[in-house]
């Protein structure tokens, strides 16, 4: 490489290095799903997004330990729970141990009669007190924790143990060796709630790595005969595993596809310099797109990066078209200027087609549109202004692939194929009774059925709430949320009694409203009444006189307590139990009611609606997520239609002929319709990922068609153009053909769509191309 060529390459490499340094150090790549979703929309959709961001259901982890005898599993459970509690990334960790960790004993004991929902005024009557004292005699005959024995004179009614049972667990989980166990398998069970959001995939992945490392360390404390295995499940586990599966598939497919592309380019152009030259526009476009998107949105989402790179992948075709025409007897600038009008029209038209997405209410769609537009236009500009400077002065003649296939004569003979395929495809799609759209996003998950069944099994054994169904109470302040939650208890109890759900959990179970706390205060007896009732209840019972005077004093003190509220428990262990179920959001307060084992969603929906409370909402998260995806899809289709309209206008200006515009769009329409028909016949239901791939197909088809339709002065020049199109087509078909073999539904859908789309675009563009120019002598 001469010095005159080395300097521009060096300057470009330095610029790219500086841009990459900025991108790596300054641009945050976000992975949280809610960042892609709109902040506006229907109220239920806003609640759905809020739950993804701040709701507790997505942060729940279900854990199991297996691979040893129950006593060893119990010890491992206790050690793992202790490590998790000390880690600082978990709000709660429960495994059945009576550690009462995270509870403030003094505070709970002081407020036991205001917080306990199982008590009644009858417990302070003579009959009620005598029954309680008789129970305490039975308790004294059995081993009790020293704390309870010490507190018995202040709490002969057993209000505090009752409250603790309510706090420790509301579920009936099998106990063995002091911890929870599966009811039918030798598996120790734990349930935890993380501090980080369930869709903060990096944070959740770090937590799951910590759990795996911890169980490995615990394994070293037992004999080699034990082989402890950790079972993890929950929404965040599925999300992290999905990302890992997709990354793994994409990695090996990229290696194979990239290897094929590099080999093809080296064989075709027999030049390492040309290989590097073909990457210049793509790399420049990707970097410019990333920086521009960051400067506009302050972050880039991982999904935008992945699909944006896919959409501007067509940019790699630009230098291939230019390099196919390089000659030693003509400057690179002159050669590139010859194909520049076609590249400019294709890039501009495709970018404007994507431009409609900029106005979407979905931030993810707006980001994707901006990324694709900047990437395409930058790649085209790099082809125009960078390649002439970087291109070598001497080049080898590329392999004339066009001479292997007589594509230059195919049009007049086979032109009827395109309209026939359009008619057949439209007819098939119109008459087919198979679903066209994918309405359940769960079908796009790469998580296996075995793992989903494992999640169901863990939830059944732990009595954990499903992540699908919740009730949300929204009000101006926390007290209104608590009061309205309490008003629902009767309705929810009836739903449980009818078997429509197994149970529920709400903040008001632990922190009653001030209204209820005051009512319970008022129900407490005065000292004189209580002393007389207690004296009669103690008759003939073996308790020392005056033993329960602390009880009388405690009740008197309780009557003067200031009711607990969320503000007064801030910074105490008491807060951790409440804040996942009751929290401020924007300018409102939200109460989340978790419901378990739902059997009849319609009955629950109707029961909530009958309450006629505008602030109470039953959310079926699966329905809401599918509904939001449907809205997303409809918006994509709307903006695509607008983009196509703008595209036709630009093509009309660029080609200055309606017939030429029709000649360009006709093969693209035919290939997309045939692509859709093939996908439908293969059982593929279209999703947003298929639509993203169809956008790529459109860009590819536009590129192929414009170059096939381009006028040529000689047969040799036309053969060079067709050879370049063939190289572009081979690379695209090979890469996405490999992707079609992925076991991940999302990647397979993209691969199938782009494979069949690029193949039919190539064939139809060739079929609809004009007749070659006459031979010159």
N, C-alpha and C positions, 0 to 999 in steps of 0.2 A: 504494500500500500504506500503510495507516494505521500510526501509531506502535505501536499495540497489537499489530499483526501483524509489524511490522518487527523489534521486539526479540526475539521468539522465534526468528525466522529468523537474526538476528545471533548469538544465543547458540548455536544449532545449528551454524552455520558455524564459529564459533570452536572449538567442541568437536571438530568434524570436522577442522579444521585442526591442532589440537593432537594429535589421534590420528594423523593422517597424518604429522605431523612425527616423532612417536615411532616409527611404523611404518617410515618411510624411514630414519631414523638408527640405530634399535636392532634392528630385526628382520632377521636374515640370511635371504635367500632362497637355499636350497641347490638345486643341480641334479644332484648326484651320485646316480646310480641306486642304489648299494648302501645308501644311507640309507633307502630305501623297503623294503628286504628285511629279513627277520628274522635275528637273531643266533643263533637256535636252529634246529632242523630236522635233517634227516638229515646225516650227516657229509659226504657228497659235496656237499650243498647249502651247508653251511658253507664247505667248501673253495672252492666256486664263488664265493660272496660275497667270501671273502678274496682270491681272484684278481682280482675286479673292483676291489677296494680297493687291493691292494698288488702284484698280479702284473704281470710285465713285458709280457705279450702285448698288453694294452690300451694300453700307452704307446708302442708301436712306430709310427713314421711311415715310410712308404715314399714317396720323392720322385723325381721325374724332371724334367729340364730339356730342353726341345725348342725348335725354332724358329731354329736356326742351324747352321753347319757344325761338324763334330766338334771342331776345334781351339778354336773359340770356346766351345762347350758345355763342354769340359774346363776352360777358364779360369773359366767361370762356376761350374762345380761346385766348384772349389777356393776361389773367393771366397765362395760361399754356405756351404761347410763351415767356413771360417775364421770367418765371422760367427756361425754357430750355436755353434761352440766357445767363442766369447767372450761369448755371450749369457748363459750361466749357467743356462739352463733345460733343458739337454740333458745326460743322463748320458753318452751316446756319440753320436758322429757319424762314420759311415764312408762313404767314397766311393772307396776303393781306393788313395788316396794312401799312399805309404810314409812318412808322417810319424811313425808310431808314437806319436802324441800320446796322452797319457793313460796311457802305460806308463812305469814306472820302470826305465830301462835297467840301472842299477847293481844294483838289487834282483833283477831277473829274471836278469841274468847271474850273479850270485852263487849263485842257487838253480836254475840251469838244469838240472842233473842230477837234482834232486829234483822238478822240476815237469814235465819233458819226458816225455810218455808214449810217445814213439816210440823211446827209447833202449833198449838191452839190454846185458847184461854182455859179450856178444861184441864190442862195439865197443872194448873195452879189451884184447882179445887181439892178438897180433902181426898176424894176418891182418886183423882189423878195423881196427887202427890204420893198417896200410899202405894199405888201401882209402881210408881217410879222408884220409891224406896225399896220395895220388894225386889225390883230388878237390880238395884245396886247391891243388895245382899247376895244375889246370885253371882253378880260380877266379882264380888270380893272373894268368892269361893273359887274363882278361876284366875289364871295368870293374866294380869293387865299391865299395860305400860305404866311405868312409874308416874308419868305425867298425868294420866287419868286418875290414878289413886290420889295423887296430891291435890288435884282440883275437885275431887268429889264433894267436899264440904261446900264449895261454891256452886256446884253444878249437879245437884242430886237428880235433876230431871233428865240428865244425859243429853242436854241440848248441844253441847260442844262435840261429842263423838258423832252425833247425828249430822252436824254441820260438816265435820271433816269427811264423813262418808260421801256427802253430797259433792264436796270439792275434789276429793281424790279421784273418784270415778263414778260416772252415772251409768256405766255399762256392767253387765254381768260377764266377766271374763274368767276363764278357768285359772285358778291359782294352784301353784305347786312349787314347793321349796322357796316360798316367799316372793315369787314373781309370777307374771302372766305366762301362760302356756296355751298353745293351740289345743282345741277341744279333741282333736282326733289325730294329731301328729306330734312327734317329739320335737317341737319347735318352740323356743322361748320368744315371746312377743314384746315389742316396744312400739310406742307411737310418740312422735315428736313434731314440734312446729318450729320452723326455722325463722330467723330474724329477717333474712333476705327474701325478696319476693320469689314466688315460684317460677317466674319466667325470666329471672335474672340468671341466665344459663351459666355464665362464668362463675357466679357466686355459688350456685347450686352444685356445679361440677366440683368446686373446691371442697364443699361440704361432703359430697359423696366420696371423694378421694380420702378425706379425713376418716370417714367411717370405715372404708376398706383398710386403710393403714392401721387404724385402731384395732380392728378385729384380728389383723395379722400379728400385732404386738401381743394381744391377749392370748392368742394361740400358743405363743412361746412360753407362757406360764403354765401350760398343761402338758401332759404326757403326749408323745408322738402318736399314740393310739387314737387320740381325738383329732378330728379334722373339721374345725369350725368353719362354717360357711355363712356368710351374711346375705340375707335376702332383703332387697330394698324395693319399695314400690311407692307410687304416688305420682301426681301430675308432673312434678319437677323431675322425677326419675325418668319418666317416659320422655319428657322434653330433652333431657340431656342425652339419653340413649338414642333418641331419634337423630339428634345432631351428629352423634358419633358414628352412627350407621351411615348417614348421608355423606359425612366427611370421608369415611373409609371407602365407600363405593366411588365417590368422586375422585379420590386420590389415585386409586389403581386404574380407573378408567381414563383419567387425565394422562397418566404415564403412558398407557398403551396408545391412546389417541395422539398425544404429543409426539411419541416416537414415530408413529406412522406419518404424521405431517412432516416432521423433520426429514425422514427418509425420502418421502416423495419429492420435497423441494430440492434436496441435494441431488437426487437422481435427475430431476427435470432441468435444473439450472446449473448443476455441477459447479457450484460456487458457494463457499461458506459466507462470502460477503453478501451475496444475494439473499441467503437465508437470514442473515442479520438484518438486512435492509427491509425484508418483509415484516419484521417485528416492530420497526420504528414507529409507524403510524399507530399501531394498536397500543403499544406501551405508552406512547405520548398521550393518546386519547384517554386511556384508563386513568393515568395520573391526573390529567387536567380535569376529568370528570369527577374524580374523587375529591380533589381540592375545592372545586367549585361547589359541589354538593355540601361539603363541610362548611364552607363560608356562608352558605345560604341557610342551612338547617342547624348548624352547630354540632352535628354528628352525622355519621353514616350508619345505616342499619346493615347488618350482615346480609339480609335478604336483598337489599338494594344492590349491594356489591356483587352478589352472586348472579342475580338476574340481569343487572345492568351490564356486567361483563359479557353475559350471553347475548344480549341484544346488540351490543356494538361489536360482536365477534365478526360481523360481516365486514368490518373495517380491514381485516387482514386481506380481503380480496383486492383492495385498492392498489397496494404495491405490486401484487401479482399481475394485475392487468398492465401496470406500467413496465414491470420487468420483462414481460413477454415480448415487448416491442423494442427493447434496448438493442442498439446496434453500434458497432465500433465506428461506423462511418457517419454517425449522427449523434449529436450531444444528448445527454440525459434530459436536459431541460426541454429540448425540442421534442423528444419522444414523449415525455410526460405531458407537455402542453397539448399533444395530439389527442390524448385520452382524457385530459382534464375536464373538458365540457361534460362528458358522460359521467365521470366520477362526481363532479360538482352537482349535476342534476340529481343523480341517485342519492347522494348524501343529504342534500338539502330537502328533497322530497320526503325521504324516510324520516329525517329529523322533525319536519313539520308534522308528519303523521303522528309521531310520538308527542309532539308539543301539546296536544289537547289534554294530555294527562297532567300537565302542570296545574290545571285548574281544579283538580279533584279535591274533594273534601277529605280523602284518605291521605295522610302524610306519606305513607308508603308508596302510593301511586305517584304522588307529586315528586318525591325523591327519585323514583325510577325514571320518570319522564325527563327530569333535568339531567340526570346522570347519562341517559342514552343520547340526548340531544348534544350535550357538550362533548361527549366522547366521539360521536360520529363526525361532528363538524371539525373537531380538532384533528382527528385521524385523517380526514380529507385534506385539511390544510397542511398537515405534515407531509402528506403525499405530494402536494403541489409545491411546497417551498423547501422542505428538508431533503426529500429524495434526490432532486437534481444536484444538490451540493454533495450528498453522501455517496451517490452512485458511482461505481468504477467507470473508468474511461474505456476499458476493454472488457468485453463480456463474451462468454461462449454462447453459441446458438442453443436455445433450450430445445428439449426433445419435442418434436411436433406431434403431440398426441392427437391432433385433429386428423392427421393422415391415417390414423388407425381406425377411426370411426367416420364414415361419410356423412357427418352431420350437416355439411354445407348443402347437401342435396335432399335433405329429409323433408323440408317444409312442404313443397307442393304435393308430395306423395301422400303424406299422412296428416295433413291439416284438419281433416274431418274428425280426427280422434278427439280433439279438445272439446268441440261442442257436444259430441256424443257423450263424453265422460261427464260433462256438466249436467246434461239432462238425466243421465242414469244416476248420478250421485244425488242430485236434488230429489229425484223420485224415490230413491231408496231411503234417504233421510226423512222424507215426508211420510212415507208409509210404514216405516219401522215402528214397532210398538215398544222397543227397548228404550229405557231412559236415556236421554241425551246428556243431561247435566249430572254431575256428581253432587248430590244434595247432603251427603254426610261426610264431613271432613275427617271423621275417624277412619274412614276407608283409605285415606291417604297416609296414614301413619305406618312407619316401617316396623312398629312394635308387633311382635308375634302374638298369636292367640294364646300361647302358653303363658306369656308374661301378663296378658290381660286377665286370664283365668286366675293366675297367682294373686293379682291385685284383689280380685273379688273374694278369694279365699281369705286373705289377710283381713279385709274389711269385715267379712262375716264373723270371723273369730274375735276381732277386736271391738266389734260393734261401732266401727268408725263411720262417720257420715260419708255418704257418697259425694264425689266432687261435682255431681251433676245438679243437685237440687238444693236450693237455699231460699230462705225468706229474708227479705231486706226491709228494714224499717228506716225511713229517712225523715228527719225532723230538724227543727231549728236549733234545738239544744239537747243535751244528753238526757235530761229528765223526761222530756216528751218521748224520746226513743224508749226509755225504760218503761214509762207508763203504758205506752201503746203495745210494747212487747208483753207486758203483764196482762193487758186486756185480751191478748191472743191465747193465753194459756188454756182457757176453757175450750176454745175451738180446737187447738192442737191436741189437747187431751182426748177429745172426741175422735179425732182422726186416728190417734193411736189405738183407742178402744175398738174402732171399727177395722183395724188392721191395715189401714191405708199407708201407714208408716210405722217404724219401730220405735221412734223416739225423737227427741230434739234437744238442742242445747242453745241457751241464750244468755246474754250478759245479765239479764234480770234474775236468773237463777242464783247468781253469785252476789250481785250488787242490786238489791231491790231499789225501786224509786224512793225518793224522800217521802212521797205520799204513803207508801206501804210501810216504810220504817216508822213513821209517826203513828200510823194505825196500830202497829204492833206495840209501840210504846204505850199507847193509851189503853191497850188491853192488859198490860201488866198490873197486878194487884198492888195496893198500897201496903206499907209495912205491917200495919195492924192486921189487916185481912189475911195477909200471907202468913204472919206469925201464928195466928189462930188456926188456920188451915193446916199448917205444918205440925203444930202441936197435936192436933187430932190425928193426923196421918201417922205420927210416930208412936201412937199408943200400942203397947205390947210389942214393939219392935226393938231390937237390941242396939239402939243407937244412944250415945251419951247425950245428956241434955246440953243444949247450946252448941252441939257439933255443927249445925247448919245455920248458925248466926251469920257466917260469911255469905251464905246464899241470900239471906234477907237483905244484907247490905249491898250485895251485888245487884239485886233487882232494883233497889232504890237508886243506885248509881246509874243503871241502864235507863231509867225513866228520865234522867236529865242529860243523857248523851246528845250531842249534836249529830244528826244523821250523817252517815257516810255518803260521800258523793265522789265522782271521778277525780275531781280536783284535789280532794284531801288525801287521796291514796297515791298521788304521783310520787315516784321515786321509792316506793315500798314494794316488797315482793308481791303484795296483793295486786299491784297494777298489772303484772305480767299475765295474770289469769284473765283480766278483763279486756286488755287493749286489743286483743285479736277479735273480740266480738263487739266492741263498742269503741268507735274512733271518729275523730273529726275528718271531714273530707271536703275540701274547698270551703264553702261558707256554711256547711251543714254538718249534722252528726248522723252517723250511720250505725245501725245495729244489725248484725248478721245472726240469723237463726239457722243453725245447721240442723238438717233433718236426716235421719238415718233410714236406710232400707225402704225406700219409697216403692209402694205397690200400685198406687192409683194416683197418677199426677192430675188427672182431670178432676177428681174429687177434691184434692188439695186446692187446686186453682179455684174451683167453684166456692169452696168454703171461705177462702180468703176474700174473694169478690163479694160474698154475702156480708162480710163485715163492713163493706162500704167505707173503708179507710183509704184515703188517697195516698197516704204515706207508707202503706204496707204493700209490698210487691213480692209475688212468688216468681222466682227465676228458675227456669229450666236452662241451665248453662249450655247444654248441648243444643237446644233449640235456638238460643240466642246466638251462639257462635255460628251455627248454620245459616241463620237469618242474616247475620252480618256479612258472611261470605257471599250470600246471594245478593245483598245490596252492593257489595264490592264488585261483584261480577257484572251486575247491571250497569254500574257506573263505568266500568272498564269498557263495556260494549258501547255505551253512549258516547264516550270520548273517542273511541275508535271510529265510530261513524262520523263524528265531527272531523277527526283527523283525516279520514279518507276523503271527505269533501274538500278539505284544504289541499290535500295531496293532488287531487285531480286538477284543482286550479293551478297549482304550481307546474304540474306536468304540461298543462295546456299552454302556459306562458313559455315554458322551456322548449317544447316541441313545436309550438305554433300550428298545431293541426289536431283537430278532434279525432281524425282517423288514426293518427299516430298514437294518441293517448289510448284509444281503444285497443290498438295493436299491442301496446305495452301491458295494459291491465287485463286483457282477455286471458292470456296464458296464466297469469298469476291467480285470477279468479278460478280458473279451471283446476289448477293444482291445489288450491286451498280446499275447494269443494271435494275433490277426489281424496285429499288427505283426511278430511272430516269423515267421509264415507268409509275409508279403510279403518280408521280408528274405531268408528262405530261398529263395524263388522267384527273387529277384534275384541269387542266388549269394553272398550275404554269409555268411561264417562268423563266428559269434559270438566275440567276444573280451572282455577285461575292459572295454574302452572301450564296447562295446555294452551291457554290464551297467550301467555308470555312466549311460549314456543312458536305460536302462530305469528306473533309479531316478528320474530326472527325470520320465519319462513317468508313473510311478506317482504322484509328487507332484502333477503337473499334473492327472492324471485324478481324484485325490481332491479337488482344489480345484474342478474343474468339476462333479463329481457332487454334492458337498455343496451347492453353490449352486443347482444345478438342483433338488435335492431339498428345498431350503429352503422352508418354508411362507410364503405371501404373503397379505396381506389384500386386495389389489386386483390387477386385471389390470395396471394401470400400474406398480405396484411390481414385478410379475413381469417385465414387459417391460424395466424398468430393469436388473434382475438379468441377464436374458438378453443385453441389449446389452453389459453389462460383460464377461460371459463371452466374447462374440464378439470384443470388442476384445482381451482376453487371448489368445484363441485365434489371432486374426489375427497378432498380434505374434510369438507362438511359432512358428507354422507358417511365417511368412515368414523369420524369422531362421534356423531350422534347415533350411528348404528351400534357402536360399542355401548353407548349410554342406554340403548334400548334393552340391553341384557341385564341391567341393574335389577337387583331384588327390591330396591326401594321404589315404592309406587310413584313418588314425585319424580325421581330421576328417570324411571322407565317411561313415564308419560311424556316428559320433555323429549327424551331420546326418540321415541316412536314418532312423535309429532314432527320433530325437525328432520328425522331420517326420511320419512315418506314425503314430507313437504319439500325438502331440498331436492330429492330425486325427481319428483314430478315437475317441480319448477324448472329443473334443467331440461328435462325431456320436452315439456310443453313450450319452453322458450325457444328450443331448437326447432320444434315443429312449426311454430308461428313466425320464424325468422324469414326475412325476405330472401329472394333468390340471390345467389352470389354474383358478383360483377363478372363480366366477360374476361376471358384470358387476354392478356396483352402480349404482344410479340415484340 
